[in-house]
Amino acid sequence: MTGCLIEIHDLEVSIDGKLILGPLDLEVKATEYVCLLGHSGSGKSTLLRTIAGLQKATSGSIKLGSEVVSESGRERVAPEQRGIGMLFQEGALWPHMSVEKTLLFTLGASGVPKAERAGRVTELLSAVHLPGFEKRKPATLSGGECQRVALARALAPKPRLLLLDEPLGPLDTAMREELCQSLSELHEQLGFTALHVTHDPSEAERLGARSLRIENGRLLEPNA
């Protein structure tokens, strides 16, 4: 497959001597949105964590763009240097920080010049349909609003790859529909590559994504 952002070959992850993921091959084109479907415990989240560098691979290789980030059980690129944004099921916002401070902190940690940060905060909040929310704290936000802020935080460094681990799980139906629409719009606008974990096939359908299924740590469908 040409123009790939993710190339994974013969990946295996074992924990305490037990194989929980793989062997697995996966290729995802740059700017493609792919959903990973499967039951709880199937290995979906483990795959995301391994790509992000939060879980060490036992064997195999992971290549992001032109860079091999993990090979033969050795991590060659640190998680913070992989150009990855992550959105989890729970947004995990810092309760003591306003929306603005959360985004400013993230932008600063990502090396965005100080003079550009305020403008980027405005852009990000507009992108996730939360203009004017700068001074709000998590306790004053709905579940859907918290996830939108978490999405803005994940997109703040302009990652080449966005990993989403059941981000719509805790939301009610109306909020899920809204966030699905936002994700589709942002993907079209920003052109990032996304790997989105869910157990809901209709979610993948609403996102218009390519769908793959994982069961017992193995991909069951072709990745092309």
Secondary structure by P-SEA (a helix, b strand, c coil): cccccbbbcbbbbbcccccccccbbbbbcccbbbbbbbccccaaaaaaaaaaccccccccccccccccccccccccccccccbbbbbcccccccccccaaaaaaaaaaaacccccaaaaaaaaaaaaaccccccccccccccaaaaaaaaaaaaacccccbbbbccccccccaaaaaaaaaaaaaaaaacbbbbbbbcccaaaaaaacbbbbbbcccccccccc
